[in-house]
Amino acid sequence: MDLTDVVLEYDELVSAISTLEKRREELRNRIMNTFKEKGIDVMRIGNVELRRHKVDWKLWRVRRLKPYLQERELWDMVESVDRKTLSKLIEKGFLTEEELEGMYDVETRYSLHVNRV
C-alpha cells in the first residue's frame, strides 16, 4: 500500500467516523427523549439494555470562586476552575460543599450506558 492509498483510506475513515458520530448523536437524542417522555431510566429491547444516568454538573462562577480560593491560599493548586481539581480539594477536606455554595450553578446532564444482556 503506497502513501496515496494510505491517505485516501484515512480520508474515507475520517469521513465515515464523522457520519457515524452524527448518526449516533441523532439516535442518542431520540433515546434520551424517550426516557424523558416515559419517565424511565432503564430500557431493555431484546438483549440490549440502555441505562440513563443522571449527573449534576457544577458550573463554577470564576468571579466568585477565584477570590475565595486566593484568600484560602488554594488558587495556586487550582490555577483555573477545573471540576476534577475542585472535587479533589473537597474530598481531601480543604474545602466543603457548604462554603462553596453560591459559587456555582448546577446543570443536570445525562449519560447513556449500553450493555448486552
N, C-alpha and C positions, 0 to 999 in steps of 0.2 A: 504494500500500500504506500503510494507516494504521498508527499506533503499535500498536494492538491486534493487527493481523496480524503485525507485526514481532515483538512479544513472544511471541505464540503459536508462531510459526515457530521463534524462538530456543529456546523451551522444548522443542519437538519435537526440534530438533537436539541439544541438550544431552542429552536422554534417549536419543536414538539413538546418540550417541557413547559414552555410558556403557555401553549394551548391547553395542556393538561392541567396546569395550575389554575388557569382561568376557569376551566370547567369544574375543577374540584371546588373552587370558591363558590361557584353558582350552586352546585349541589349542596355544599355545606350550608349556605344561606337558606336553601329550601328546607333542609332537615331541621335547622335551628328554628325556623319559623314554625314548623310542625310541632316541635317540642313546646314552643311558647303557646301556640294556639290550643294545644291539648292539655297544657299544664302538667307535662310529664318530664322526667329526666332520663328514662331508660326506654329503649325501643328494641324489640327483637324481631327480626324478619329472617326466617329460615335459620341459618346457622351464623348470622351476623347480629351482634349486639352493639347498639350505639348508646353511649352514655354522655349526657350533657353535664358538665362540671362547672359550678358557679364559683367565680373568684372575684373578690373585691380588690381593685387596684387603687392604691393611693396615688393621687396626682398632686405631688408636692408643690407648695407655693413657695418658690425660692425667695421671694422678697421678705417673707416672714421667717422662713426657716434659717437662712444663712446667718442673719444677725444673732439669732438664738444660739446656733451652734458655735459661732465665733465667741460669744460670751462664755460658753461652756468649754471653750478651747478644744472643740471637736471638729471644727471645719477643716483643719488640715488632714484629718483622717478621711473626710468625705470628698473634699475638693470640688465636687459637683453633686447635684442631687441625683443619687443613684439608689434606686429602690432596694437593691440587694445589700448595699453597704449600710443603709439606714436600718434595714431589718436586722442585720448582724449586731449593730450597736444596741438595738432594743433587746435582742436575745442575750447579749453579754451584760446587760444591766446598766450600760452607760446612759441610756435614755429610756423613758417609759412612753407607752401609747398615750397615757393621760396628759403628760406635759407637752406632747406634740399635737394634741387635739386643736383643730382650727388652723393648722398649718398645711392641711391637705384637703382635697376633695376626694370622694370615693366614687369610682366608676365601676359598675358591675360588668364583668366580661364573662363569657362562657367559652370553655374549651370543649372539643368533641373528641371522644375516645371510641375507637372501633376495635372490637375483639371478635375473633371467630370462636364460636362455642359449639 
